[in-house]
Amino acid sequence: MTACIVGWSHLPFGKHEGRSAESLIVEAAAAAIADAGLAPADVDEIWLGHFNGGFVAQDFTSSLVLQADPALRFKPATRVENACATGSAAVHAGLRAIAAREARIVLVVGVEKMTELAGPAIGETLLRCAYVDEERGIEGGFAGVFGRIAQTYFQRHGDQSDALAAIAAKNHANGCANPWAQLRKDLGYEFCRNVSEKNPIVAGPLKRTDCSLVSDGAAALVLTDVATAFRMKKAVAFRSHAQVNDFLPMSRRDIVAFEGCTQAWNKALRSARLTLDDLDLVETHDCFTIAELLEYEAMGLAPQGQGSRAILEGWTRKDGRLPVNPSGGLKAKGHPIGATGVSMHVLTAMQVRGDAGEMQVEGARLGGVYNMGGACVASYVSILEPLR
């Protein structure tokens, strides 16, 4: 345990017309510092998670955080990017800065403004999270990548459409309780299961309800060392954290095994001296429902090929054996790429403190976060618990 989260903020996810990435960054940063009860001058270092990839014209964004307050001027600020795990990359960079004693108080912000682009251009931008040399021709863009993963899994283990629909329905039901979620509507299993005019096939066996939303949004948090955290009004500790990167080309891996996810979970649990059964909830990366299904297996909740049991037998529901995505996940909450990992940490910190409102998992004290970049290329796991 080297660092704690002592303050946070979360903006609504959705389409923010008339707002810039800069305005989202500034609002989230200022609110997180205030929530921690600190002054901007107290911040030693800043990390910004912002994928961009062409979503907005302003690509050099690290110093935009300084716009939140003049006292942040001349603070070291760095932007990081690691595909859809960009937000967690920023969080983990802050943890390393504290562990190295380069900083005592770190501000982490995650942001994305995706809706500046039209639909086809969004797809082209997201496909940069794949191995372009081999995968640029996949029909359906990045959804097509996960459509291919789903097809491969179906060929190996049978049609899993019932399980995918159940995952989508679970997450949309959970999202109704999340005040920051983009889509707060219980769509129901039947709607998610059946192809319709409002729920067409997008790629492979994946329907619209199997795909996360295009979103704008920002979230921020403040990290401190443990000694400082003991003096703060609230503190959530990192029991452990781990990062793993796998090969980028899908051709070099068993794409349905999600081995990087397994490795990251194993490292984090081993470091924390815990098992998966010790956790009270998990926020996991459901960019597509097939991803959540594979993550059940990769984290060790179910054997390979049997991930459907976790959802169909109710294990991952809010009142189940291991609630997964009580926030609604990316499916309902939205997926503004650079903000996602920060959001997952904020919402899990709220859970283990008992501050998650209608999202609250009863009695939660240990929460896991799994944030993924690309098709299980970059894998980040954090395990959080209240400091006191």
C-alpha positions, 0 to 999 in steps of 0.5 A, spaced: 500 500 500 503 506 497 497 511 495 490 513 496 485 516 493 482 522 497 478 526 493 474 525 486 469 528 481 465 525 476 461 529 470 455 526 466 457 522 460 453 523 454 453 528 448 456 535 451 454 539 445 457 546 445 463 544 450 470 542 449 475 537 452 478 543 455 472 545 459 471 538 461 478 537 464 477 544 468 471 542 471 473 535 473 480 537 475 477 543 480 471 539 483 476 533 485 481 538 488 475 541 492 472 534 494 479 532 497 479 539 501 486 541 498 488 547 495 491 547 487 497 549 490 498 543 494 498 539 488 505 536 486 504 533 479 498 532 474 497 526 470 492 527 464 489 521 460 486 523 454 486 518 448 484 523 442 487 519 436 483 525 432 477 526 436 479 533 437 484 538 433 487 540 440 492 534 441 497 537 446 493 537 452 497 536 458 497 543 460 490 544 459 489 542 466 492 548 469 486 552 466 483 550 472 487 554 477 492 559 476 496 556 482 497 550 478 502 553 473 509 550 473 506 544 476 509 538 472 503 535 467 504 529 463 498 526 458 498 519 457 495 514 452 494 507 452 488 506 448 481 504 452 486 503 458 488 511 458 485 513 464 488 507 468 494 508 465 494 515 468 492 513 475 497 508 475 502 513 473 500 517 479 501 511 483 508 510 481 510 517 482 508 517 489 511 510 490 518 513 487 517 519 492 517 524 486 510 527 489 506 527 495 499 529 492 497 527 485 492 530 480 489 525 475 484 527 470 481 523 464 477 526 459 474 524 452 470 528 447 468 523 442 462 526 438 466 532 435 466 527 429 461 523 425 460 516 425 464 513 420 470 517 422 469 515 430 470 508 427 476 509 423 479 513 429 477 507 434 480 502 429 487 505 431 486 501 437 487 495 433 494 492 429 493 497 423 497 493 419 493 486 419 486 489 422 485 495 418 480 491 413 476 488 418 469 490 416 465 494 422 471 497 425 473 496 432 466 493 433 468 488 427 474 486 431 470 484 437 465 481 432 470 477 430 472 475 437 465 473 438 464 469 432 471 465 434 468 464 441 461 461 438 465 457 434 469 454 439 463 454 445 457 454 442 452 460 441 452 465 447 447 470 444 443 468 451 449 470 455 450 476 451 443 479 452 443 477 459 450 481 460 447 487 456 440 487 460 444 487 467 448 493 465 442 497 463 438 495 469 444 497 473 445 503 470 438 506 472 441 507 479 448 511 476 446 519 476 452 520 471 450 514 466 449 516 459 443 511 458 439 510 464 434 506 461 432 498 463 432 495 456 430 488 458 432 482 456 428 481 450 430 487 447 437 486 448 436 478 445 432 480 439 434 483 432 430 489 431 430 495 427 432 499 434 437 493 435 440 491 429 446 487 428 453 491 428 458 486 427 458 478 427 453 476 432 454 483 436 447 487 436 447 494 438 445 493 445 452 489 445 456 495 444 458 501 448 456 508 447 460 513 444 461 518 449 464 525 452 466 526 459 471 527 464 472 524 471 478 526 476 481 524 482 486 526 487 492 521 490 496 522 496 501 518 500 498 514 505 501 518 511 498 524 508 491 520 507 491 519 514 490 526 515 484 527 510 477 527 511 476 520 506 481 515 503 481 509 499 487 505 499 490 501 493 491 494 496 494 492 490 495 494 482 498 491 476 499 492 469 500 487 463 501 488 456 500 483 451 502 482 443 498 487 439 497 483 433 491 478 434 494 473 430 500 472 435 495 470 441 489 466 442 484 472 442 478 468 446 483 467 452 484 474 454 491 472 457 493 479 459 487 480 463 488 473 467 496 475 468 494 482 471 488 479 475 493 474 478 499 479 479 494 484 483 491 478 487 497 475 489 500 482 491 494 483 495 494 476 498 487 475 496 483 471 492 477 473 487 472 470 492 474 476 497 472 481 493 465 484 494 464 487 487 468 488 480 468 494 475 470 491 469 471 493 461 465 491 458 466 495 451 462 489 448 458 484 452 463 479 449 469 482 453 465 482 459 463 474 458 471 473 456 473 477 463 469 472 467 473 467 465 480 470 465 479 473 472 477 466 474 470 467 476 468 461 471 472 456 467 474 457 459 468 456 455 463 457 461 463 464 462 455 464 461 454 461 467 456 467 471 451 471 468 445 466 467 446 463 474 446 470 477 453 470 480 454 477 477 448 481 478 448 486 484 445 481 489 450 475 486 456 472 488 460 477 485 457 483 483 460 486 476 459 493 473 454 495 479 455 502 475 452 500 469 459 499 466 461 502 459 455 499 456 450 504 460 455 509 463 458 510 456 465 510 454 469 516 453 475 513 452 480 517 456 475 518 462 473 511 463 479 508 467 478 514 472 471 513 472 472 506 474 476 508 480 472 513 482 466 509 482 469 503 486 472 508 491 465 510 492 463 503 493 468 501 498 466 507 502 459 506 502 458 512 498 455 509 492 448 511 493 443 507 489 448 503 486 451 501 492 453 494 493 451 492 500 457 491 505 462 492 500 469 493 502 474 490 497 473 492 490 476 490 483 477 494 477 479 491 470 480 496 465 483 494 458 486 497 452 485 494 445 483 487 444 486 485 451 492 488 449 493 493 455 490 490 462 490 494 468 487 491 475 487 495 481 484 493 488 481 498 493 479 498 500 477 504 505 484 506 509 479 507 515 
